[in-house]
Amino acid sequence: MATVALMQGRADVSKNGFSCEPLYSSFCYDQELGFFRVIGPDANIWISFTSSQIVGVGSFQTGRISKSFWLTVKFKLPNGDEYELKYKTSTVGATEDAIKWFNYASTKDRASDEIILLMKTREKVPFADVCKVLAKRGLPASEAEAIKMLEYGISGKKIDGVLEGSQFVSRSALQREQVRYEIVSNFDFNSSGAISFKCRGCGKSLPMDKKQESGKCEYCGSPYALPKKLLDMV
């Protein structure tokens, strides 16, 4: 269940303290990306935000005989605009469940910050250490969850490195591996975070379709050798 539906129906909306037109929408939480999203009646994303942008979450009740329960969410976007959403539901359980997901998202963000700090300050971080951080926060602590958190940091360009075996390895550690292997080629990371090898003679990219550990550059004829440890990451 990657996306969790929190509320659905009419939302009373205010922006920077001023009331806006009510919005008939679906309010959900994307567990994979860590975003809250409001989907408009046309099925397009009306707005999205993270738990770190939330200013406040609350609930209240109206009516004595015919009771209604309300969920309120206030959040502030990077451009300074502050929104408030109010959703009405007929059961108190619906608002309580939504608030639990807000708390979960906040806890997951704090765990992510701690894991990224580990990755920035250590050249190698075993999956087991990431699992310990997740368990400490009361979050699912399987190896699969650890890999997701590490991949999130890498894909979001918060850290430089790759996943190798059962650990995260930083870019600086990989560059030192290059020297230890005394390989006759250079390697770098492209914009998507993948490793690319280049000939030390002419600087052209070496073909990796056959994953050969040694050969000659097709451009200048210079010999090259590649460490299997790095080649397996391609």
N, C-alpha and C positions, 0 to 999 in steps of 0.2 A: 504494500500500500504506500506508493511513493507520494501521492497527493491526498491530503485529508480535507474533506469538506467540513467547514466549521459552521457557517451560517448561509442561509439562502432566503431571498425575498427582498423586501423593501429596506433600504438603508437610508436613514436621515444623515445628510452630509453637511459639514461646515468646513470652510477653508479660511484660515487666518481669522477666525472668530465670526465670520459671516456665513449665514445659512445659504445652502445651494439647493438645486432641484433634487428631490429624492431619487435614489438610484436603485432600480430593481436588479439585483446582482447575486452572484455566488461568491462567498468569501472562503478561501481555502489556504492551506499551508503545504508547500512543496518541500518534503523532507530531504530530497536529494540535493536541491540547490539552496535550501535554507531561506526561502522567500515566502512571505505572505502575499497573496494576490487577490485582487478584487476583479472578477470577471463580469463585464457588463452584459446587457440583454442581447447584444449582437455577438456574444461568445468571444469577444476580444478582451484582452487585458486592459482594464481601466486604469489600474495603478498597482504597483508592487512595492514592498518595503521589507526590510530585515528587522529582526528583533532588536538590534542595536539602535534602530531609528524610532522605536516605540517610546513615547513619553509617558503613557499611562494606560492601564487596562482596568476596567471595573464593570460592575453590574448593579442593577437596581430593579425594583418591582413597582408596578402601578396597578391600581384597582384593588378592591376588597372582595367583591363577589366574583367578577370575571378578571382573574389575575393575568397580568402580562409581565414577562421578564425580559430585561434589556441587557445587551452587551455593548459596552462602549470601548472604543479603541482610539487613542490619540497617537499620532506619529508625526515626525518632522523629517522632511526630505532634505537632501544636501543643499538644495537651492534656497532653503529657509522657509518654504511653505509648510504650514502646519495644518493637518487635517484631523477631523474627528468623525468617526463613523458610529452610528447607533443602529443596532439590529434588534428587532423584537421577536420573541419566541414565546410559545405557550407553556414551556416547561423550564424549570430552574436547572434541570440536568443538562440541557443544551448549552446554557451559558457556563456552567461549571466545567463541562468537557472542553469547551473552547479555551477557557482560562488555563486548563492543564496543558494544552498544546502551546500556549504562549510561554508558560514556565519551562516546558521542555525545550523550546527553541532557544530561550535565553541560556539554559544550561549547556546546550550543545554549542552555542557560540563561544561560551567561556572555555569549554573544553578545546575547541578549535584554536582559540588564541594560545592556549597553553601548549598545544601540540606544535603549532607553527613556531613558537619560541624555542622549543626543543630542536626543531629542524634548522633554525637559524644559528643556534649556539653549539650544535654538535654536528660533526661531519657524517656520522652514521647513527641512525635511530632505528633499532629493531622494532618490528611490529609489536612485540611483547610489551615494550615500553609505552607504546601508544594505547594498547589495551588497558594498561594500568591507569592511565589518565582517564579513559572512558569509564572504567569501573569505579574510580574514585568519585566521579560525578554522578554515579547511578545510571549510566547509559549502557546500552548493549555493548559488550566488550569482546566481540568475536574478531578473528583476524580479518574477516571480510569488511567489518565496520572500520577497522583500523586502516585498511587499504583505501576505503572511500575517503576517510579524513585526509590521508596523505595525498591522494590524487586531487582532492579539492584544493589543497594548498599549492600543488604544482601547477594545475591547470589555471588557477586564478593568479598565477605569476607572483604569489606571495613569497615563494622560495624557488631556488634553482637546484635541480637535482633530478634523480630518477629512482625508481623502485627496482632493487636488485635482490633477487632471492627472497629473503624474509626481512629486508630492511630498506630504509631510505638511505641513499648515498648522495652527498652534496656534490655540486659541480667542482668545488675545489679539490675534494678527495679524488674524484675521477681524473682530474687533470694531473694529480700526482701519480695516479696509476699509470698514466701515459708515460711518464718518465721512467718509472720502475720497469715497465715492460720493454723500454728502449725500442719502441716501434718506429718504423721509418715512414710515418705519416702523421698528420695532424687531425684532431677531431674538435668539433664545436657543437653547440646546440643551436638549432634553427628556431624560427619564431614560434613554432608549435611545441617546442620543448624536446623534439627528437634529436638524436645524435646524427651528425653528418661527418664523414671523413673526407679529408682533402690531401692531395699530393703535396709533399714538402718541396718537390722540385718546381712545379708550375702553379700550385695553388688551386688546381681544378678539382671538382668533386669526383670522388672515386665511386664507380658503380657498385651498388650493394645488392643487386638483384640475385646474385649467386652466393653471396656471403662467403667469399673466398678469404682465407686468412693471409694469403700472400699473392703477389702477382706483379704486373708491370702497368704503369699508368698508360692509358690509351692515348693520352695527349702528348706526353714528352718521353715516354719510355722508361721513366725512373722506376726502380723496384720499390715495392712497399710491403710492409708486414703489419698485420692487425692482431691485437690480442683477442682471443676468443671470448674473454670475459666481457669486453666492450662490444664485440660483434654480436653477441647474443642479445644485446639490448636494442638492436636496430629493428 
